[in-house]
């Protein structure tokens, strides 16, 4: 696997040359500072761009063309990393080695045609309904809903926004708004293009030089790292009633004074050890030994400077569960945990990192992490994880404190598993 980054002036072209796959995967990613008022229109733009273009104005014409291109696959996504909102357009197609000459160029042109010649006035209502459905679906997933409500309590932090968007914003968006925002994305966003597969790099560079229509250079880089939460004297607590079988207990923990080394290597191990699986310390303490929870997990967000703990519990058990979780955090900071669990957590992470090399999208994510946070190569990352000690875990755990609780409580006195 050979990696080369080409500075194409208005964007960077990252080529990961490998003969591991019969396919070629392309990812065109646009990023800018996240703004709450842009989330909904950005999601709508994501749908519209892969919906049609001037050359392929209908869903049928798009499908016919993807079939001509040997069942080419398209995917669009909008997500957040730290302070950045990222708009991604991916395609995967069979390498022309297995089809016919010229098909690599035709397949790439197809993706770029959608991005640079979109029909932004086509099927707007249909795409709006799809976005609205995503927004409403949050109410059906009580875990996600509770976590969102927890994060909303931080108000204007980058992670406090609903990544699905907002219905009130969706209703107001006009075609002119969409066109104006599209032009802003094309001219102002920082752009990275990733290519994974067995390719002739000169050919790929030439295709993008000819067909990639981004030419402005005034890009605004910013720190990806979200500021730390301000300390609170007493843990904040919020409650909401809902028609649920289980009370959803969520906890937001602040990470303060984390070093770059801890952020990249120690925190992922800590998160896995604390609540990454059924082998975790929290699972043992809260579910196995005390039977207080149906599930309990921890999710570390290193570049948000926060960690979330979430658990499904019986109504009325919240005080006991909170005490147990806080006790667990304290015990880890004092080194009172099984070192075998630490070794197991490291092996789990290393296995996940190694398996990422078997998937083109995961490979792209690895290299995008190099761009965004200066991540090391997979081999170096694994070596650093192997070195994590009990003392490293203890030191990082002392920098973690419970900041906010949010409970989505079951309304009924009796609850079923």
Secondary structure by P-SEA (a helix, b strand, c coil): cbbbbbccccbbbbbbccccccbbbbbbbbbccccccaaaaaaaaaaaaaccccccccaaaaaaaaaaacbbbbbbbccccccbbbbbbbbbbccccccccaaaaaaaaaaaaaacccccccaaaaaaaaaaaaaaaccccaaaaaaaaaaaccccccccccccccaaaaaaccaaaaaaaaaaaacccbbbbbbbcccaaaaaaaaaacccccccccccccccccccccccccbbbbbbbccccbbbbbbbbbbccccccccccaaaaaaaaccccccccccccccccccccccccccccccccbbbbbbbbcccaaaaaaaaaaaaaaaaaaccccaaaaaaaaaaaaaaaaaccccaaaaaaaaaaaaacccccaaaaaaaaaaccaaaaaaaaaaccccbbbbbccccccccc
